[in-house]
Amino acid sequence: MNKPTVHDIAKESGVSLATVDRVLNERPGVREVTIAKVLAAVERLGYVRDTYAANLARKRQYHLAFVLPEGPSQFVDTLTAALREAYGSQVADRILLEIVYVATHDPHQIVRSLQALNTSELDGVAIMAPETPQVRDAIARLKGDGLAVVALVSDLPNSTRDYFVGVNSVAAGRTAGLLMGRFIAESGEILVVTNSIRSRDSLERRLGFGDVMASEFPHLTVLPSVESFDDRRRMEDVVGQVVLSRPNIVGVYSMGSGNRPLLSALRKSGRLGGLVVIAHELTETTRQALQDDEIAAVINQNVGHLARSAIRVLRALCDSVAIFEAQERVRIEVVLRENLP
């Protein structure tokens, strides 16, 4: 059976094609009674509008902003490169892309950056930032201005955001815990490090990791998390001190970025070769560490998929059409030295 067309709508409602076009594209000059007739015909026929074609005809552009953490982060650099690559592909057709960098350790600076966005020219925003009361309030204001809002990589579930694009961080942490426990047979301690436990992804990874370790590998003791707060020197100093002062450490779980200073500290301690190290995100540093047998495994999420999915979801939200959930589900990948892509 053929799909209904605008010609069928015109015939069913007894109006011209031009009138149907004006109603579907919400242009003025049509009486309320006529609009009602056209919409009733749309409902009876089960007409599904091709929003891509309609926007192409109207020469519509989508103006999207991506708010990302500033500072030295190979993961953010990789994600930025993936966004720029997606921007040049068909998935970003008729899209204007703006990238805004914010200091994620300062919630007030994040809010100032969000408030500085020109919402009158924007259609949607993707945000990668810790969830704080200030950030939640800023997102509510963006929604109040009619923008679509997507949480990227780290979820903001208690805010009014529309959608989350990223992996299940609890499951990612549980995956890391299962690998760590199976890689280490002897008893010992596990050091856990991250940039900040305030980041939702780190918090959920820690919960998942701790749950698996406690329930399935009681011979391993997970130490309190060490936070660097995006300070490279702090990461090196604290990790170096902890590793040298605790000879029973047999594994290290890195939940965030900062793997470069972490590995530097472990090398200087002389203990890196005897530790099982599991990290997140495949970057230049973690790739080389896998090749050099310094990292046992990397829990990864495909940044290309993240970038393309965020753009598709924001477009769908702007057009008020259904999101293809199966397409947007970002998978957790386990990368070892032997299956490096």
C-alpha positions as CSV (number, residue, x, y, z in Angstrom):
1,M,0.0,0.0,0.0
2,N,1.4,3.4,-1.0
3,K,2.0,6.0,1.7
4,P,-0.4,8.9,1.6
5,T,0.8,12.1,0.0
6,V,0.0,15.8,0.1
7,H,-2.2,15.2,-2.9
8,D,-4.2,12.8,-1.0
9,I,-4.6,15.3,1.9
10,A,-5.8,18.0,-0.5
11,K,-8.3,15.6,-2.1
12,E,-9.5,14.3,1.3
13,S,-9.9,17.8,2.8
14,G,-11.2,19.5,-0.3
15,V,-8.6,22.2,-0.4
16,S,-5.8,23.1,-2.8
17,L,-2.2,21.8,-2.6
18,A,-1.0,25.4,-1.7
19,T,-3.3,25.4,1.3
20,V,-2.1,22.0,2.5
21,D,1.5,23.3,2.1
22,R,0.7,26.4,4.2
23,V,-0.9,24.3,6.9
24,L,1.8,21.7,7.1
25,N,4.5,24.4,7.2
26,E,2.5,26.5,9.7
27,R,2.5,29.6,7.5
28,P,-0.1,32.3,8.0
29,G,-3.1,33.1,5.9
30,V,-5.3,30.0,6.5
31,R,-8.6,30.1,8.4
32,E,-8.8,28.0,11.6
33,V,-11.7,26.0,10.1
34,T,-9.5,25.1,7.1
35,I,-6.6,24.2,9.3
36,A,-8.8,21.9,11.3
37,K,-10.0,20.2,8.0
38,V,-6.5,19.6,6.8
39,L,-5.3,18.3,10.1
40,A,-8.3,15.9,10.3
41,A,-7.4,14.6,6.9
42,V,-3.8,14.1,8.0
43,E,-5.0,12.1,11.0
44,R,-7.5,9.9,8.9
45,L,-4.9,9.1,6.2
46,G,-2.1,8.4,8.7
47,Y,0.2,10.9,6.8
48,V,3.7,11.0,8.2
49,R,5.6,14.1,7.2
50,D,9.1,14.0,5.7
51,T,10.7,16.6,7.9
52,Y,14.0,16.4,6.1
53,A,12.4,17.3,2.8
54,A,10.2,19.9,4.3
55,N,13.2,21.6,6.0
56,L,15.1,21.4,2.8
57,A,12.3,23.1,0.9
58,R,12.2,25.8,3.5
59,K,16.0,26.1,3.5
60,R,15.9,25.6,7.3
61,Q,19.2,25.5,9.2
62,Y,19.7,24.1,12.6
63,H,22.0,26.1,14.9
64,L,23.5,23.7,17.6
65,A,26.0,24.4,20.4
66,F,28.2,21.8,22.1
67,V,29.4,22.7,25.6
68,L,32.5,20.8,26.4
69,P,35.1,20.8,29.2
70,E,38.1,23.0,28.6
71,G,41.7,22.1,29.6
72,P,44.1,19.3,28.7
73,S,42.0,16.3,27.9
74,Q,42.7,13.9,25.0
75,F,39.2,12.5,25.2
76,V,37.7,16.0,24.7
77,D,40.2,16.6,21.9
78,T,39.1,13.4,20.2
79,L,35.4,14.2,20.7
80,T,36.0,17.7,19.2
81,A,37.7,16.2,16.2
82,A,34.8,13.7,15.8
83,L,32.3,16.6,16.0
84,R,34.2,18.5,13.3
85,E,34.3,15.3,11.1
86,A,30.5,14.8,11.6
87,Y,29.9,18.4,10.8
88,G,31.4,17.8,7.4
89,S,29.3,14.8,6.7
90,Q,25.7,14.3,5.5
91,V,24.5,13.7,9.1
92,A,25.1,17.4,9.7
93,D,23.5,18.7,6.5
94,R,22.0,22.2,7.0
95,I,23.6,22.5,10.5
96,L,25.6,25.3,12.0
97,L,27.8,24.0,14.8
98,E,29.3,26.0,17.6
99,I,31.7,24.5,20.3
100,V,31.9,26.3,23.7
101,Y,34.5,25.3,26.2
102,V,33.9,25.7,30.0
103,A,35.8,25.1,33.2
104,T,33.9,22.1,34.6
105,H,35.4,22.4,38.1
106,D,33.6,25.8,38.4
107,P,29.8,25.5,38.2
108,H,29.3,29.2,38.3
109,Q,31.6,29.6,35.2
110,I,29.6,26.9,33.5
111,V,26.4,28.8,34.2
112,R,27.8,32.1,32.9
113,S,28.8,30.3,29.7
114,L,25.3,28.8,29.3
115,Q,23.7,32.2,30.0
116,A,26.0,33.8,27.4
117,L,24.6,31.6,24.7
118,N,22.5,33.5,22.2
119,T,19.3,31.4,22.6
120,S,17.4,33.5,20.1
121,E,19.7,32.1,17.3
122,L,20.1,28.5,18.8
123,D,17.9,25.5,18.3
124,G,19.6,23.0,20.6
125,V,22.5,22.5,23.0
126,A,24.5,19.4,24.0
127,I,26.2,19.7,27.4
128,M,29.1,17.7,28.9
129,A,29.4,19.0,32.5
130,P,28.9,17.9,36.1
131,E,25.3,18.1,37.4
132,T,25.0,20.8,40.1
133,P,22.0,22.8,41.2
134,Q,23.4,25.8,39.3
135,V,23.7,23.8,36.1
136,R,20.2,22.3,36.5
137,D,18.8,25.9,36.9
138,A,20.7,27.0,33.7
139,I,19.3,24.0,31.8
140,A,15.8,24.9,32.9
141,R,16.3,28.4,31.5
142,L,17.5,27.0,28.2
143,K,14.4,24.8,28.0
144,G,12.2,27.8,28.9
145,D,13.7,29.6,25.9
146,G,12.5,26.7,23.7
147,L,15.8,24.9,23.1
148,A,16.4,21.2,22.9
149,V,18.9,20.1,25.5
150,V,21.0,16.9,25.4
151,A,23.4,15.6,28.1
152,L,26.5,14.2,26.4
153,V,28.9,11.5,27.9
154,S,28.0,12.4,31.5
155,D,24.2,12.3,32.2
156,L,22.2,15.1,33.9
157,P,19.2,13.0,35.0
158,N,17.8,15.3,37.6
159,S,17.7,18.2,35.2
160,T,15.0,19.0,32.5
161,R,17.3,17.8,29.7
162,D,15.5,16.0,26.9
163,Y,17.9,13.1,26.2
164,F,21.2,11.5,27.2
165,V,23.8,10.4,24.6
166,G,26.5,8.1,26.0
167,V,27.0,4.7,27.5
168,N,25.5,3.3,30.7
169,S,28.3,4.4,33.1
170,V,27.2,2.0,35.8
171,A,27.5,-0.9,33.4
172,A,30.9,0.5,32.2
173,G,32.2,0.5,35.8
174,R,30.9,-3.0,36.4
175,T,32.7,-4.1,33.2
176,A,35.9,-2.6,34.5
177,G,35.4,-4.4,37.9
178,L,34.8,-7.8,36.2
179,L,38.0,-7.4,34.2
180,M,40.0,-6.3,37.2
181,G,38.8,-9.1,39.3
182,R,39.5,-11.8,36.7
183,F,42.9,-10.3,35.8
184,I,44.2,-10.5,39.5
185,A,44.3,-13.8,41.4
186,E,46.2,-12.7,44.5
187,S,44.8,-10.6,47.3
188,G,45.6,-6.9,47.4
189,E,44.4,-3.3,47.1
190,I,42.9,-1.4,44.1
191,L,43.7,2.3,43.7
192,V,40.9,4.3,42.0
193,V,41.6,7.7,40.4
194,T,39.5,10.2,38.5
195,N,39.3,14.0,37.8
196,S,36.3,14.5,40.0
197,I,33.7,12.2,41.5
198,R,31.2,15.1,41.0
199,S,31.0,14.1,37.3
200,R,28.1,11.8,36.9
201,D,30.0,9.4,34.7
202,S,32.8,9.0,37.3
203,L,30.3,8.6,40.1
204,E,28.3,5.9,38.3
205,R,31.5,4.1,37.2
206,R,32.7,4.0,40.8
207,L,29.3,2.6,42.0
208,G,29.3,-0.1,39.3
209,F,33.0,-1.0,39.9
210,G,32.6,-1.1,43.7
211,D,29.5,-3.3,43.5
212,V,31.2,-6.0,41.4
213,M,34.4,-5.9,43.4
214,A,32.6,-6.3,46.7
215,S,30.2,-9.0,45.6
216,E,32.5,-11.2,43.4
217,F,36.1,-10.5,44.3
218,P,36.3,-10.1,48.1
219,H,40.0,-10.8,48.0
220,L,40.5,-7.3,46.6
221,T,40.1,-4.2,48.6
222,V,39.0,-1.0,46.8
223,L,40.6,2.1,48.2
224,P,38.8,5.5,48.5
225,S,38.8,7.4,45.2
226,V,41.6,9.9,44.5
227,E,40.6,13.1,42.7
228,S,42.9,15.3,40.7
229,F,40.4,18.1,39.9
230,D,42.0,18.5,36.4
231,D,45.4,19.3,38.0
232,R,48.1,17.2,36.3
233,R,50.7,17.9,39.1
234,R,48.2,16.8,41.8
235,M,47.5,13.6,39.9
236,E,51.2,12.8,39.6
237,D,52.1,13.7,43.2
238,V,49.1,12.0,44.9
239,V,49.3,8.8,42.9
240,G,53.1,8.6,43.4
241,Q,52.8,9.0,47.1
242,V,49.9,6.4,47.4
243,V,51.6,3.8,45.3
244,L,54.9,4.1,47.2
245,S,53.3,4.1,50.6
246,R,51.0,1.1,50.0
247,P,52.9,-1.9,48.8
248,N,49.8,-4.1,48.7
249,I,48.3,-2.2,45.7
250,V,48.0,-4.7,42.8
251,G,45.7,-2.8,40.5
252,V,44.7,0.8,39.4
253,Y,41.4,1.8,37.9
254,S,41.3,5.2,36.1
255,M,37.7,6.4,35.7
256,G,38.3,9.6,33.9
257,S,40.8,11.5,31.8
258,G,44.2,12.3,33.3
259,N,45.8,9.0,32.2
260,R,49.0,10.7,31.0
261,P,50.0,12.0,34.5
262,L,48.7,8.8,36.1
263,L,51.0,6.7,33.9
264,S,53.9,9.1,34.4
265,A,53.5,8.7,38.2
266,L,53.3,4.9,38.0
267,R,56.4,4.8,35.7
268,K,58.4,6.9,38.2
269,S,57.4,4.7,41.1
270,G,58.9,1.7,39.3
271,R,55.8,-0.4,40.0
272,L,53.9,0.0,36.7
273,G,55.0,-3.4,35.3
274,G,53.6,-5.2,38.3
275,L,50.2,-3.5,38.3
276,V,47.0,-4.3,36.4
277,V,45.8,-0.9,35.1
278,I,42.3,-0.4,33.5
279,A,41.3,2.9,32.1
280,H,38.5,4.6,30.1
281,E,38.5,6.0,26.6
282,L,40.8,5.1,23.7
283,T,43.1,8.1,23.2
284,E,46.7,8.5,21.9
285,T,48.0,7.9,25.4
286,T,45.9,4.8,26.3
287,R,46.5,3.3,22.8
288,Q,50.2,3.5,23.2
289,A,50.0,2.2,26.8
290,L,48.0,-0.8,25.5
291,Q,50.7,-1.5,22.9
292,D,53.4,-1.2,25.5
293,D,51.6,-3.5,27.9
294,E,51.2,-0.8,30.5
295,I,47.4,-0.9,30.5
296,A,45.6,-4.2,30.5
297,A,42.3,-2.9,29.1
298,V,40.4,0.2,28.0
299,I,36.7,0.6,28.4
300,N,35.7,2.7,25.4
301,Q,32.8,4.5,23.8
302,N,33.0,5.4,20.1
303,V,33.4,9.2,19.8
304,G,32.3,9.2,16.2
305,H,29.0,7.6,17.3
306,L,28.7,10.0,20.2
307,A,29.1,13.0,17.8
308,R,26.8,11.8,15.1
309,S,24.2,10.6,17.6
310,A,24.1,13.9,19.5
311,I,23.5,15.8,16.2
312,R,20.8,13.4,15.0
313,V,19.0,13.5,18.4
314,L,19.1,17.3,18.6
315,R,17.7,17.5,15.0
316,A,14.9,15.1,15.9
317,L,14.0,17.0,19.0
318,C,14.0,20.3,17.1
319,D,11.6,18.7,14.5
320,S,9.5,17.0,17.3
321,V,9.9,13.6,15.6
322,A,10.6,10.2,17.1
323,I,14.2,9.3,18.0
324,F,15.4,6.0,16.6
325,E,16.6,4.5,19.9
326,A,18.4,1.5,18.5
327,Q,20.5,3.7,16.3
328,E,21.4,6.1,19.1
329,R,22.4,3.4,21.7
330,V,26.1,3.8,22.3
331,R,27.8,0.5,23.0
332,I,30.4,-0.2,25.7
333,E,33.6,-1.5,24.0
334,V,36.4,-3.5,25.7
335,V,39.7,-2.8,23.9
336,L,42.7,-4.9,24.6
337,R,46.2,-4.9,23.0
338,E,45.2,-7.7,20.6
339,N,42.0,-6.0,19.3
340,L,43.2,-2.4,18.9
341,P,41.1,-0.8,16.1
